[in-house]
Amino acid sequence: MSEWIRIARRRDTVMRGLQVGGIVGTILTGINHGDALLAGQLSGTAMCKILLTYCVPYCVSTYASVAAERARLRS
């Protein structure tokens, strides 16, 4: 587990996750909450959902990066 965390905390892994999370999160936020954003009618619940919309692709990217790096190190 400590190897997994070490790789997940590396600068390149974090930066890749932030880039993917930013791009994918923005697209999904526009699709799912664009009308409410444009109308200025966001509830607290919607704001929480938007934050999660950015977190999910970050986590997926981080998981994929760590898995790929661990596979590379094994071979």
CHARMM internal coordinates of N, CA and C (Angstrom, degrees):
IC EDIT
DIST 1 N 1 CA 1.4573
DIST 1 CA 1 C 1.5227
ANGL 1 N 1 CA 1 C 111.32
DIST 1 C 2 N 1.3114
ANGL 1 CA 1 C 2 N 118.08
DIHE 1 N 1 CA 1 C 2 N -36.62
DIST 2 N 2 CA 1.4618
ANGL 1 C 2 N 2 CA 119.54
DIHE 1 CA 1 C 2 N 2 CA -178.24
DIST 2 CA 2 C 1.5255
ANGL 2 N 2 CA 2 C 111.26
DIHE 1 C 2 N 2 CA 2 C -65.36
DIST 2 C 3 N 1.3547
ANGL 2 CA 2 C 3 N 117.49
DIHE 2 N 2 CA 2 C 3 N -32.59
DIST 3 N 3 CA 1.4663
ANGL 2 C 3 N 3 CA 119.70
DIHE 2 CA 2 C 3 N 3 CA 176.48
DIST 3 CA 3 C 1.5222
ANGL 3 N 3 CA 3 C 109.65
DIHE 2 C 3 N 3 CA 3 C -65.45
DIST 3 C 4 N 1.3197
ANGL 3 CA 3 C 4 N 116.95
DIHE 3 N 3 CA 3 C 4 N -41.15
DIST 4 N 4 CA 1.4613
ANGL 3 C 4 N 4 CA 121.83
DIHE 3 CA 3 C 4 N 4 CA 179.53
DIST 4 CA 4 C 1.5283
ANGL 4 N 4 CA 4 C 109.91
DIHE 3 C 4 N 4 CA 4 C -59.49
DIST 4 C 5 N 1.3143
ANGL 4 CA 4 C 5 N 116.52
DIHE 4 N 4 CA 4 C 5 N -47.78
DIST 5 N 5 CA 1.4683
ANGL 4 C 5 N 5 CA 120.90
DIHE 4 CA 4 C 5 N 5 CA -178.90
DIST 5 CA 5 C 1.5208
ANGL 5 N 5 CA 5 C 110.86
DIHE 4 C 5 N 5 CA 5 C -66.09
DIST 5 C 6 N 1.3251
ANGL 5 CA 5 C 6 N 117.42
DIHE 5 N 5 CA 5 C 6 N -38.87
DIST 6 N 6 CA 1.4624
ANGL 5 C 6 N 6 CA 120.84
DIHE 5 CA 5 C 6 N 6 CA 179.37
DIST 6 CA 6 C 1.5273
ANGL 6 N 6 CA 6 C 110.63
DIHE 5 C 6 N 6 CA 6 C -60.82
DIST 6 C 7 N 1.3229
ANGL 6 CA 6 C 7 N 116.82
DIHE 6 N 6 CA 6 C 7 N -44.38
DIST 7 N 7 CA 1.4603
ANGL 6 C 7 N 7 CA 120.98
DIHE 6 CA 6 C 7 N 7 CA 179.42
DIST 7 CA 7 C 1.5351
ANGL 7 N 7 CA 7 C 110.19
DIHE 6 C 7 N 7 CA 7 C -68.56
DIST 7 C 8 N 1.3164
ANGL 7 CA 7 C 8 N 117.47
DIHE 7 N 7 CA 7 C 8 N -41.12
DIST 8 N 8 CA 1.4670
ANGL 7 C 8 N 8 CA 121.70
DIHE 7 CA 7 C 8 N 8 CA -179.17
DIST 8 CA 8 C 1.5244
ANGL 8 N 8 CA 8 C 111.75
DIHE 7 C 8 N 8 CA 8 C -63.73
DIST 8 C 9 N 1.3283
ANGL 8 CA 8 C 9 N 117.73
DIHE 8 N 8 CA 8 C 9 N -27.24
DIST 9 N 9 CA 1.4657
ANGL 8 C 9 N 9 CA 121.39
DIHE 8 CA 8 C 9 N 9 CA -177.95
DIST 9 CA 9 C 1.5260
ANGL 9 N 9 CA 9 C 113.02
DIHE 8 C 9 N 9 CA 9 C -91.70
DIST 9 C 10 N 1.3271
ANGL 9 CA 9 C 10 N 116.83
DIHE 9 N 9 CA 9 C 10 N -4.44
DIST 10 N 10 CA 1.4645
ANGL 9 C 10 N 10 CA 119.09
DIHE 9 CA 9 C 10 N 10 CA 179.18
DIST 10 CA 10 C 1.5237
ANGL 10 N 10 CA 10 C 110.36
DIHE 9 C 10 N 10 CA 10 C -63.40
DIST 10 C 11 N 1.3222
ANGL 10 CA 10 C 11 N 114.97
DIHE 10 N 10 CA 10 C 11 N 148.37
DIST 11 N 11 CA 1.4653
ANGL 10 C 11 N 11 CA 120.48
DIHE 10 CA 10 C 11 N 11 CA -176.72
DIST 11 CA 11 C 1.5306
ANGL 11 N 11 CA 11 C 111.62
DIHE 10 C 11 N 11 CA 11 C -57.10
DIST 11 C 12 N 1.3239
ANGL 11 CA 11 C 12 N 118.34
DIHE 11 N 11 CA 11 C 12 N -45.86
DIST 12 N 12 CA 1.4614
ANGL 11 C 12 N 12 CA 120.21
DIHE 11 CA 11 C 12 N 12 CA -177.27
DIST 12 CA 12 C 1.5307
ANGL 12 N 12 CA 12 C 111.79
DIHE 11 C 12 N 12 CA 12 C -64.53
DIST 12 C 13 N 1.3108
ANGL 12 CA 12 C 13 N 116.95
DIHE 12 N 12 CA 12 C 13 N -36.61
DIST 13 N 13 CA 1.4639
ANGL 12 C 13 N 13 CA 120.66
DIHE 12 CA 12 C 13 N 13 CA 178.67
DIST 13 CA 13 C 1.5219
ANGL 13 N 13 CA 13 C 110.57
DIHE 12 C 13 N 13 CA 13 C -67.86
DIST 13 C 14 N 1.3255
ANGL 13 CA 13 C 14 N 116.25
DIHE 13 N 13 CA 13 C 14 N -45.30
DIST 14 N 14 CA 1.4707
ANGL 13 C 14 N 14 CA 120.79
DIHE 13 CA 13 C 14 N 14 CA -179.67
DIST 14 CA 14 C 1.5311
ANGL 14 N 14 CA 14 C 110.53
DIHE 13 C 14 N 14 CA 14 C -64.18
DIST 14 C 15 N 1.3329
ANGL 14 CA 14 C 15 N 117.02
DIHE 14 N 14 CA 14 C 15 N -44.88
DIST 15 N 15 CA 1.4667
ANGL 14 C 15 N 15 CA 120.04
DIHE 14 CA 14 C 15 N 15 CA -178.92
DIST 15 CA 15 C 1.5271
ANGL 15 N 15 CA 15 C 111.40
DIHE 14 C 15 N 15 CA 15 C -63.11
DIST 15 C 16 N 1.3268
ANGL 15 CA 15 C 16 N 117.11
DIHE 15 N 15 CA 15 C 16 N -41.46
DIST 16 N 16 CA 1.4593
ANGL 15 C 16 N 16 CA 120.78
DIHE 15 CA 15 C 16 N 16 CA 177.85
DIST 16 CA 16 C 1.5317
ANGL 16 N 16 CA 16 C 109.81
DIHE 15 C 16 N 16 CA 16 C -62.24
DIST 16 C 17 N 1.3203
ANGL 16 CA 16 C 17 N 116.39
DIHE 16 N 16 CA 16 C 17 N -44.06
DIST 17 N 17 CA 1.4627
ANGL 16 C 17 N 17 CA 120.13
DIHE 16 CA 16 C 17 N 17 CA 179.03
DIST 17 CA 17 C 1.5191
ANGL 17 N 17 CA 17 C 112.52
DIHE 16 C 17 N 17 CA 17 C -62.35
DIST 17 C 18 N 1.3343
ANGL 17 CA 17 C 18 N 116.10
DIHE 17 N 17 CA 17 C 18 N -40.07
DIST 18 N 18 CA 1.4677
ANGL 17 C 18 N 18 CA 119.90
DIHE 17 CA 17 C 18 N 18 CA 178.55
DIST 18 CA 18 C 1.5241
ANGL 18 N 18 CA 18 C 111.28
DIHE 17 C 18 N 18 CA 18 C -66.09
DIST 18 C 19 N 1.3151
ANGL 18 CA 18 C 19 N 117.13
DIHE 18 N 18 CA 18 C 19 N -40.02
DIST 19 N 19 CA 1.4645
ANGL 18 C 19 N 19 CA 120.41
DIHE 18 CA 18 C 19 N 19 CA 178.43
DIST 19 CA 19 C 1.5256
ANGL 19 N 19 CA 19 C 110.91
DIHE 18 C 19 N 19 CA 19 C -64.26
DIST 19 C 20 N 1.3217
ANGL 19 CA 19 C 20 N 116.36
DIHE 19 N 19 CA 19 C 20 N -48.83
DIST 20 N 20 CA 1.4607
ANGL 19 C 20 N 20 CA 120.39
DIHE 19 CA 19 C 20 N 20 CA -179.75
DIST 20 CA 20 C 1.5250
ANGL 20 N 20 CA 20 C 109.96
DIHE 19 C 20 N 20 CA 20 C -63.78
DIST 20 C 21 N 1.3194
ANGL 20 CA 20 C 21 N 116.72
DIHE 20 N 20 CA 20 C 21 N -45.83
DIST 21 N 21 CA 1.4617
ANGL 20 C 21 N 21 CA 120.30
DIHE 20 CA 20 C 21 N 21 CA 179.59
DIST 21 CA 21 C 1.5170
ANGL 21 N 21 CA 21 C 112.22
DIHE 20 C 21 N 21 CA 21 C -60.45
DIST 21 C 22 N 1.3153
ANGL 21 CA 21 C 22 N 116.10
DIHE 21 N 21 CA 21 C 22 N -40.52
DIST 22 N 22 CA 1.4646
ANGL 21 C 22 N 22 CA 120.09
DIHE 21 CA 21 C 22 N 22 CA 179.84
DIST 22 CA 22 C 1.5158
ANGL 22 N 22 CA 22 C 112.67
DIHE 21 C 22 N 22 CA 22 C -65.81
DIST 22 C 23 N 1.3138
ANGL 22 CA 22 C 23 N 116.32
DIHE 22 N 22 CA 22 C 23 N -45.59
DIST 23 N 23 CA 1.4666
ANGL 22 C 23 N 23 CA 120.07
DIHE 22 CA 22 C 23 N 23 CA -178.33
DIST 23 CA 23 C 1.5244
ANGL 23 N 23 CA 23 C 111.00
DIHE 22 C 23 N 23 CA 23 C -70.45
DIST 23 C 24 N 1.3264
ANGL 23 CA 23 C 24 N 116.14
DIHE 23 N 23 CA 23 C 24 N -54.65
DIST 24 N 24 CA 1.4701
ANGL 23 C 24 N 24 CA 119.79
DIHE 23 CA 23 C 24 N 24 CA -177.07
DIST 24 CA 24 C 1.5287
ANGL 24 N 24 CA 24 C 110.74
DIHE 23 C 24 N 24 CA 24 C -66.45
DIST 24 C 25 N 1.3214
ANGL 24 CA 24 C 25 N 117.12
DIHE 24 N 24 CA 24 C 25 N -40.26
DIST 25 N 25 CA 1.4591
ANGL 24 C 25 N 25 CA 120.64
DIHE 24 CA 24 C 25 N 25 CA 179.20
DIST 25 CA 25 C 1.5194
ANGL 25 N 25 CA 25 C 112.37
DIHE 24 C 25 N 25 CA 25 C -61.59
DIST 25 C 26 N 1.3301
ANGL 25 CA 25 C 26 N 116.74
DIHE 25 N 25 CA 25 C 26 N -40.49
DIST 26 N 26 CA 1.4619
ANGL 25 C 26 N 26 CA 120.47
DIHE 25 CA 25 C 26 N 26 CA 179.09
DIST 26 CA 26 C 1.5241
ANGL 26 N 26 CA 26 C 111.22
DIHE 25 C 26 N 26 CA 26 C -66.22
DIST 26 C 27 N 1.3294
ANGL 26 CA 26 C 27 N 116.33
DIHE 26 N 26 CA 26 C 27 N -43.34
DIST 27 N 27 CA 1.4711
ANGL 26 C 27 N 27 CA 119.66
DIHE 26 CA 26 C 27 N 27 CA 178.02
DIST 27 CA 27 C 1.5258
ANGL 27 N 27 CA 27 C 110.85
DIHE 26 C 27 N 27 CA 27 C -61.35
DIST 27 C 28 N 1.3233
ANGL 27 CA 27 C 28 N 116.54
DIHE 27 N 27 CA 27 C 28 N -48.05
DIST 28 N 28 CA 1.4691
ANGL 27 C 28 N 28 CA 119.75
DIHE 27 CA 27 C 28 N 28 CA -179.06
DIST 28 CA 28 C 1.5257
ANGL 28 N 28 CA 28 C 112.23
DIHE 27 C 28 N 28 CA 28 C -66.24
DIST 28 C 29 N 1.3330
ANGL 28 CA 28 C 29 N 116.90
DIHE 28 N 28 CA 28 C 29 N -36.36
DIST 29 N 29 CA 1.4695
ANGL 28 C 29 N 29 CA 119.72
DIHE 28 CA 28 C 29 N 29 CA 177.40
DIST 29 CA 29 C 1.5260
ANGL 29 N 29 CA 29 C 110.14
DIHE 28 C 29 N 29 CA 29 C -63.73
DIST 29 C 30 N 1.3278
ANGL 29 CA 29 C 30 N 116.07
DIHE 29 N 29 CA 29 C 30 N -42.32
DIST 30 N 30 CA 1.4615
ANGL 29 C 30 N 30 CA 119.25
DIHE 29 CA 29 C 30 N 30 CA 177.62
DIST 30 CA 30 C 1.5167
ANGL 30 N 30 CA 30 C 112.11
DIHE 29 C 30 N 30 CA 30 C -61.62
DIST 30 C 31 N 1.3270
ANGL 30 CA 30 C 31 N 116.23
DIHE 30 N 30 CA 30 C 31 N -42.43
DIST 31 N 31 CA 1.4627
ANGL 30 C 31 N 31 CA 120.53
DIHE 30 CA 30 C 31 N 31 CA -179.87
DIST 31 CA 31 C 1.5337
ANGL 31 N 31 CA 31 C 111.02
DIHE 30 C 31 N 31 CA 31 C -66.53
DIST 31 C 32 N 1.3292
ANGL 31 CA 31 C 32 N 116.26
DIHE 31 N 31 CA 31 C 32 N -46.69
DIST 32 N 32 CA 1.4687
ANGL 31 C 32 N 32 CA 120.44
DIHE 31 CA 31 C 32 N 32 CA -172.46
DIST 32 CA 32 C 1.5225
ANGL 32 N 32 CA 32 C 114.61
DIHE 31 C 32 N 32 CA 32 C -85.86
DIST 32 C 33 N 1.3289
ANGL 32 CA 32 C 33 N 117.76
DIHE 32 N 32 CA 32 C 33 N -28.94
DIST 33 N 33 CA 1.4692
ANGL 32 C 33 N 33 CA 119.66
DIHE 32 CA 32 C 33 N 33 CA -173.08
DIST 33 CA 33 C 1.5224
ANGL 33 N 33 CA 33 C 112.95
DIHE 32 C 33 N 33 CA 33 C -131.76
DIST 33 C 34 N 1.3279
ANGL 33 CA 33 C 34 N 117.09
DIHE 33 N 33 CA 33 C 34 N 10.92
DIST 34 N 34 CA 1.4588
ANGL 33 C 34 N 34 CA 120.69
DIHE 33 CA 33 C 34 N 34 CA -176.71
DIST 34 CA 34 C 1.5115
ANGL 34 N 34 CA 34 C 113.92
DIHE 33 C 34 N 34 CA 34 C -56.83
DIST 34 C 35 N 1.3196
ANGL 34 CA 34 C 35 N 117.68
DIHE 34 N 34 CA 34 C 35 N -43.59
DIST 35 N 35 CA 1.4651
ANGL 34 C 35 N 35 CA 120.78
DIHE 34 CA 34 C 35 N 35 CA -178.74
DIST 35 CA 35 C 1.5249
ANGL 35 N 35 CA 35 C 111.47
DIHE 34 C 35 N 35 CA 35 C -63.40
DIST 35 C 36 N 1.3249
ANGL 35 CA 35 C 36 N 117.30
DIHE 35 N 35 CA 35 C 36 N -42.28
DIST 36 N 36 CA 1.4647
ANGL 35 C 36 N 36 CA 120.70
DIHE 35 CA 35 C 36 N 36 CA 178.96
DIST 36 CA 36 C 1.5268
ANGL 36 N 36 CA 36 C 111.10
DIHE 35 C 36 N 36 CA 36 C -69.07
DIST 36 C 37 N 1.3342
ANGL 36 CA 36 C 37 N 117.47
DIHE 36 N 36 CA 36 C 37 N -36.69
DIST 37 N 37 CA 1.4643
ANGL 36 C 37 N 37 CA 120.67
DIHE 36 CA 36 C 37 N 37 CA 177.33
DIST 37 CA 37 C 1.5239
ANGL 37 N 37 CA 37 C 110.92
DIHE 36 C 37 N 37 CA 37 C -62.87
DIST 37 C 38 N 1.3282
ANGL 37 CA 37 C 38 N 116.31
DIHE 37 N 37 CA 37 C 38 N -46.46
DIST 38 N 38 CA 1.4640
ANGL 37 C 38 N 38 CA 120.42
DIHE 37 CA 37 C 38 N 38 CA -179.03
DIST 38 CA 38 C 1.5261
ANGL 38 N 38 CA 38 C 111.80
DIHE 37 C 38 N 38 CA 38 C -66.53
DIST 38 C 39 N 1.3168
ANGL 38 CA 38 C 39 N 116.93
DIHE 38 N 38 CA 38 C 39 N -31.69
DIST 39 N 39 CA 1.4664
ANGL 38 C 39 N 39 CA 120.82
DIHE 38 CA 38 C 39 N 39 CA 179.48
DIST 39 CA 39 C 1.5268
ANGL 39 N 39 CA 39 C 111.81
DIHE 38 C 39 N 39 CA 39 C -84.79
DIST 39 C 40 N 1.3315
ANGL 39 CA 39 C 40 N 116.99
DIHE 39 N 39 CA 39 C 40 N -9.13
DIST 40 N 40 CA 1.4682
ANGL 39 C 40 N 40 CA 120.38
DIHE 39 CA 39 C 40 N 40 CA -178.58
DIST 40 CA 40 C 1.5084
ANGL 40 N 40 CA 40 C 112.95
DIHE 39 C 40 N 40 CA 40 C 69.14
DIST 40 C 41 N 1.3041
ANGL 40 CA 40 C 41 N 117.36
DIHE 40 N 40 CA 40 C 41 N 31.52
DIST 41 N 41 CA 1.4628
ANGL 40 C 41 N 41 CA 121.91
DIHE 40 CA 40 C 41 N 41 CA -175.86
DIST 41 CA 41 C 1.5187
ANGL 41 N 41 CA 41 C 111.22
DIHE 40 C 41 N 41 CA 41 C -121.29
DIST 41 C 42 N 1.3110
ANGL 41 CA 41 C 42 N 116.68
DIHE 41 N 41 CA 41 C 42 N 64.26
DIST 42 N 42 CA 1.4663
ANGL 41 C 42 N 42 CA 120.55
DIHE 41 CA 41 C 42 N 42 CA 179.22
DIST 42 CA 42 C 1.5193
ANGL 42 N 42 CA 42 C 110.17
DIHE 41 C 42 N 42 CA 42 C -101.14
DIST 42 C 43 N 1.3042
ANGL 42 CA 42 C 43 N 115.34
DIHE 42 N 42 CA 42 C 43 N 128.11
DIST 43 N 43 CA 1.4658
ANGL 42 C 43 N 43 CA 120.30
DIHE 42 CA 42 C 43 N 43 CA 176.01
DIST 43 CA 43 C 1.5246
ANGL 43 N 43 CA 43 C 109.19
DIHE 42 C 43 N 43 CA 43 C -86.80
DIST 43 C 44 N 1.2932
ANGL 43 CA 43 C 44 N 116.27
DIHE 43 N 43 CA 43 C 44 N 170.88
DIST 44 N 44 CA 1.4586
ANGL 43 C 44 N 44 CA 121.03
DIHE 43 CA 43 C 44 N 44 CA 175.78
DIST 44 CA 44 C 1.5174
ANGL 44 N 44 CA 44 C 111.82
DIHE 43 C 44 N 44 CA 44 C -62.04
DIST 44 C 45 N 1.3138
ANGL 44 CA 44 C 45 N 115.93
DIHE 44 N 44 CA 44 C 45 N -37.03
DIST 45 N 45 CA 1.4603
ANGL 44 C 45 N 45 CA 120.75
DIHE 44 CA 44 C 45 N 45 CA 177.81
DIST 45 CA 45 C 1.5203
ANGL 45 N 45 CA 45 C 110.62
DIHE 44 C 45 N 45 CA 45 C -63.77
DIST 45 C 46 N 1.3179
ANGL 45 CA 45 C 46 N 116.88
DIHE 45 N 45 CA 45 C 46 N -42.57
DIST 46 N 46 CA 1.4658
ANGL 45 C 46 N 46 CA 120.81
DIHE 45 CA 45 C 46 N 46 CA 178.92
DIST 46 CA 46 C 1.5244
ANGL 46 N 46 CA 46 C 110.62
DIHE 45 C 46 N 46 CA 46 C -63.72
DIST 46 C 47 N 1.3100
ANGL 46 CA 46 C 47 N 117.78
DIHE 46 N 46 CA 46 C 47 N -38.33
DIST 47 N 47 CA 1.4712
ANGL 46 C 47 N 47 CA 121.08
DIHE 46 CA 46 C 47 N 47 CA 178.79
DIST 47 CA 47 C 1.5290
ANGL 47 N 47 CA 47 C 110.58
DIHE 46 C 47 N 47 CA 47 C -63.79
DIST 47 C 48 N 1.3208
ANGL 47 CA 47 C 48 N 116.77
DIHE 47 N 47 CA 47 C 48 N -40.38
DIST 48 N 48 CA 1.4718
ANGL 47 C 48 N 48 CA 120.38
DIHE 47 CA 47 C 48 N 48 CA 176.76
DIST 48 CA 48 C 1.5233
ANGL 48 N 48 CA 48 C 110.77
DIHE 47 C 48 N 48 CA 48 C -63.67
DIST 48 C 49 N 1.3212
ANGL 48 CA 48 C 49 N 116.13
DIHE 48 N 48 CA 48 C 49 N -41.02
DIST 49 N 49 CA 1.4675
ANGL 48 C 49 N 49 CA 120.07
DIHE 48 CA 48 C 49 N 49 CA 178.44
DIST 49 CA 49 C 1.5260
ANGL 49 N 49 CA 49 C 110.96
DIHE 48 C 49 N 49 CA 49 C -64.94
DIST 49 C 50 N 1.3171
ANGL 49 CA 49 C 50 N 117.15
DIHE 49 N 49 CA 49 C 50 N -36.94
DIST 50 N 50 CA 1.4652
ANGL 49 C 50 N 50 CA 120.89
DIHE 49 CA 49 C 50 N 50 CA 178.53
DIST 50 CA 50 C 1.5256
ANGL 50 N 50 CA 50 C 110.19
DIHE 49 C 50 N 50 CA 50 C -65.81
DIST 50 C 51 N 1.3151
ANGL 50 CA 50 C 51 N 117.32
DIHE 50 N 50 CA 50 C 51 N -42.24
DIST 51 N 51 CA 1.4735
ANGL 50 C 51 N 51 CA 120.19
DIHE 50 CA 50 C 51 N 51 CA 177.24
DIST 51 CA 51 C 1.5269
ANGL 51 N 51 CA 51 C 110.54
DIHE 50 C 51 N 51 CA 51 C -60.22
DIST 51 C 52 N 1.3189
ANGL 51 CA 51 C 52 N 117.07
DIHE 51 N 51 CA 51 C 52 N -43.25
DIST 52 N 52 CA 1.4644
ANGL 51 C 52 N 52 CA 120.71
DIHE 51 CA 51 C 52 N 52 CA 177.59
DIST 52 CA 52 C 1.5246
ANGL 52 N 52 CA 52 C 111.60
DIHE 51 C 52 N 52 CA 52 C -65.28
DIST 52 C 53 N 1.3227
ANGL 52 CA 52 C 53 N 116.16
DIHE 52 N 52 CA 52 C 53 N -32.22
DIST 53 N 53 CA 1.4597
ANGL 52 C 53 N 53 CA 120.86
DIHE 52 CA 52 C 53 N 53 CA 178.68
DIST 53 CA 53 C 1.5280
ANGL 53 N 53 CA 53 C 110.61
DIHE 52 C 53 N 53 CA 53 C -62.03
DIST 53 C 54 N 1.3257
ANGL 53 CA 53 C 54 N 117.70
DIHE 53 N 53 CA 53 C 54 N -31.56
DIST 54 N 54 CA 1.4635
ANGL 53 C 54 N 54 CA 121.48
DIHE 53 CA 53 C 54 N 54 CA 176.62
DIST 54 CA 54 C 1.5346
ANGL 54 N 54 CA 54 C 111.39
DIHE 53 C 54 N 54 CA 54 C -83.43
DIST 54 C 55 N 1.3129
ANGL 54 CA 54 C 55 N 117.44
DIHE 54 N 54 CA 54 C 55 N -32.95
DIST 55 N 55 CA 1.4681
ANGL 54 C 55 N 55 CA 120.88
DIHE 54 CA 54 C 55 N 55 CA -177.60
DIST 55 CA 55 C 1.5274
ANGL 55 N 55 CA 55 C 113.24
DIHE 54 C 55 N 55 CA 55 C -70.34
DIST 55 C 56 N 1.3139
ANGL 55 CA 55 C 56 N 117.11
DIHE 55 N 55 CA 55 C 56 N -37.32
DIST 56 N 56 CA 1.4640
ANGL 55 C 56 N 56 CA 119.87
DIHE 55 CA 55 C 56 N 56 CA -175.74
DIST 56 CA 56 C 1.5302
ANGL 56 N 56 CA 56 C 112.14
DIHE 55 C 56 N 56 CA 56 C -62.16
DIST 56 C 57 N 1.3372
ANGL 56 CA 56 C 57 N 120.35
DIHE 56 N 56 CA 56 C 57 N -50.90
DIST 57 N 57 CA 1.4741
ANGL 56 C 57 N 57 CA 117.91
DIHE 56 CA 56 C 57 N 57 CA 179.11
DIST 57 CA 57 C 1.5280
ANGL 57 N 57 CA 57 C 112.61
DIHE 56 C 57 N 57 CA 57 C -66.21
DIST 57 C 58 N 1.3313
ANGL 57 CA 57 C 58 N 118.13
DIHE 57 N 57 CA 57 C 58 N -29.51
DIST 58 N 58 CA 1.4609
ANGL 57 C 58 N 58 CA 120.45
DIHE 57 CA 57 C 58 N 58 CA 174.71
DIST 58 CA 58 C 1.5317
ANGL 58 N 58 CA 58 C 109.45
DIHE 57 C 58 N 58 CA 58 C -61.71
DIST 58 C 59 N 1.3072
ANGL 58 CA 58 C 59 N 116.36
DIHE 58 N 58 CA 58 C 59 N -47.31
DIST 59 N 59 CA 1.4766
ANGL 58 C 59 N 59 CA 120.14
DIHE 58 CA 58 C 59 N 59 CA -179.15
DIST 59 CA 59 C 1.5253
ANGL 59 N 59 CA 59 C 111.61
DIHE 58 C 59 N 59 CA 59 C -65.09
DIST 59 C 60 N 1.3194
ANGL 59 CA 59 C 60 N 117.31
DIHE 59 N 59 CA 59 C 60 N -40.85
DIST 60 N 60 CA 1.4657
ANGL 59 C 60 N 60 CA 120.48
DIHE 59 CA 59 C 60 N 60 CA 179.25
DIST 60 CA 60 C 1.5227
ANGL 60 N 60 CA 60 C 110.09
DIHE 59 C 60 N 60 CA 60 C -64.04
DIST 60 C 61 N 1.3272
ANGL 60 CA 60 C 61 N 117.13
DIHE 60 N 60 CA 60 C 61 N -43.95
DIST 61 N 61 CA 1.4654
ANGL 60 C 61 N 61 CA 120.87
DIHE 60 CA 60 C 61 N 61 CA 178.84
DIST 61 CA 61 C 1.5225
ANGL 61 N 61 CA 61 C 111.27
DIHE 60 C 61 N 61 CA 61 C -62.91
DIST 61 C 62 N 1.3136
ANGL 61 CA 61 C 62 N 116.54
DIHE 61 N 61 CA 61 C 62 N -42.88
DIST 62 N 62 CA 1.4605
ANGL 61 C 62 N 62 CA 120.66
DIHE 61 CA 61 C 62 N 62 CA 179.60
DIST 62 CA 62 C 1.5247
ANGL 62 N 62 CA 62 C 110.39
DIHE 61 C 62 N 62 CA 62 C -63.33
DIST 62 C 63 N 1.3188
ANGL 62 CA 62 C 63 N 117.06
DIHE 62 N 62 CA 62 C 63 N -45.70
DIST 63 N 63 CA 1.4622
ANGL 62 C 63 N 63 CA 120.96
DIHE 62 CA 62 C 63 N 63 CA 178.30
DIST 63 CA 63 C 1.5277
ANGL 63 N 63 CA 63 C 110.92
DIHE 62 C 63 N 63 CA 63 C -58.34
DIST 63 C 64 N 1.3379
ANGL 63 CA 63 C 64 N 116.65
DIHE 63 N 63 CA 63 C 64 N -46.51
DIST 64 N 64 CA 1.4600
ANGL 63 C 64 N 64 CA 120.64
DIHE 63 CA 63 C 64 N 64 CA -179.01
DIST 64 CA 64 C 1.5260
ANGL 64 N 64 CA 64 C 111.38
DIHE 63 C 64 N 64 CA 64 C -64.68
DIST 64 C 65 N 1.3223
ANGL 64 CA 64 C 65 N 117.10
DIHE 64 N 64 CA 64 C 65 N -40.61
DIST 65 N 65 CA 1.4692
ANGL 64 C 65 N 65 CA 120.80
DIHE 64 CA 64 C 65 N 65 CA 179.26
DIST 65 CA 65 C 1.5250
ANGL 65 N 65 CA 65 C 111.36
DIHE 64 C 65 N 65 CA 65 C -64.06
DIST 65 C 66 N 1.3133
ANGL 65 CA 65 C 66 N 116.39
DIHE 65 N 65 CA 65 C 66 N -43.35
DIST 66 N 66 CA 1.4673
ANGL 65 C 66 N 66 CA 120.38
DIHE 65 CA 65 C 66 N 66 CA -179.93
DIST 66 CA 66 C 1.5287
ANGL 66 N 66 CA 66 C 110.14
DIHE 65 C 66 N 66 CA 66 C -66.19
DIST 66 C 67 N 1.3198
ANGL 66 CA 66 C 67 N 116.56
DIHE 66 N 66 CA 66 C 67 N -43.58
DIST 67 N 67 CA 1.4671
ANGL 66 C 67 N 67 CA 119.90
DIHE 66 CA 66 C 67 N 67 CA 179.52
DIST 67 CA 67 C 1.5280
ANGL 67 N 67 CA 67 C 110.77
DIHE 66 C 67 N 67 CA 67 C -61.47
DIST 67 C 68 N 1.3211
ANGL 67 CA 67 C 68 N 117.26
DIHE 67 N 67 CA 67 C 68 N -43.16
DIST 68 N 68 CA 1.4671
ANGL 67 C 68 N 68 CA 121.04
DIHE 67 CA 67 C 68 N 68 CA 179.95
DIST 68 CA 68 C 1.5286
ANGL 68 N 68 CA 68 C 111.11
DIHE 67 C 68 N 68 CA 68 C -65.31
DIST 68 C 69 N 1.3035
ANGL 68 CA 68 C 69 N 117.13
DIHE 68 N 68 CA 68 C 69 N -42.24
DIST 69 N 69 CA 1.4730
ANGL 68 C 69 N 69 CA 120.57
DIHE 68 CA 68 C 69 N 69 CA -179.77
DIST 69 CA 69 C 1.5222
ANGL 69 N 69 CA 69 C 111.31
DIHE 68 C 69 N 69 CA 69 C -66.98
DIST 69 C 70 N 1.3194
ANGL 69 CA 69 C 70 N 117.12
DIHE 69 N 69 CA 69 C 70 N -40.43
DIST 70 N 70 CA 1.4613
ANGL 69 C 70 N 70 CA 119.99
DIHE 69 CA 69 C 70 N 70 CA 178.29
DIST 70 CA 70 C 1.5301
ANGL 70 N 70 CA 70 C 111.12
DIHE 69 C 70 N 70 CA 70 C -65.20
DIST 70 C 71 N 1.3346
ANGL 70 CA 70 C 71 N 116.53
DIHE 70 N 70 CA 70 C 71 N -38.76
DIST 71 N 71 CA 1.4672
ANGL 70 C 71 N 71 CA 119.82
DIHE 70 CA 70 C 71 N 71 CA 176.85
DIST 71 CA 71 C 1.5232
ANGL 71 N 71 CA 71 C 110.50
DIHE 70 C 71 N 71 CA 71 C -65.67
DIST 71 C 72 N 1.3262
ANGL 71 CA 71 C 72 N 116.66
DIHE 71 N 71 CA 71 C 72 N -39.45
DIST 72 N 72 CA 1.4675
ANGL 71 C 72 N 72 CA 120.46
DIHE 71 CA 71 C 72 N 72 CA 178.56
DIST 72 CA 72 C 1.5238
ANGL 72 N 72 CA 72 C 110.48
DIHE 71 C 72 N 72 CA 72 C -64.27
DIST 72 C 73 N 1.3100
ANGL 72 CA 72 C 73 N 117.64
DIHE 72 N 72 CA 72 C 73 N -41.13
DIST 73 N 73 CA 1.4658
ANGL 72 C 73 N 73 CA 121.24
DIHE 72 CA 72 C 73 N 73 CA -179.12
DIST 73 CA 73 C 1.5234
ANGL 73 N 73 CA 73 C 112.01
DIHE 72 C 73 N 73 CA 73 C -68.03
DIST 73 C 74 N 1.3369
ANGL 73 CA 73 C 74 N 117.64
DIHE 73 N 73 CA 73 C 74 N -30.63
DIST 74 N 74 CA 1.4601
ANGL 73 C 74 N 74 CA 120.87
DIHE 73 CA 73 C 74 N 74 CA 179.92
DIST 74 CA 74 C 1.5222
ANGL 74 N 74 CA 74 C 112.77
DIHE 73 C 74 N 74 CA 74 C -73.34
DIST 74 C 75 N 1.3389
ANGL 74 CA 74 C 75 N 115.42
DIHE 74 N 74 CA 74 C 75 N -27.78
DIST 75 N 75 CA 1.4880
ANGL 74 C 75 N 75 CA 117.26
DIHE 74 CA 74 C 75 N 75 CA -176.06
DIST 75 CA 75 C 1.5218
ANGL 75 N 75 CA 75 C 112.73
DIHE 74 C 75 N 75 CA 75 C -92.14
END
COOR INIT
IC SEED 1 N 1 CA 1 C
IC BUILD
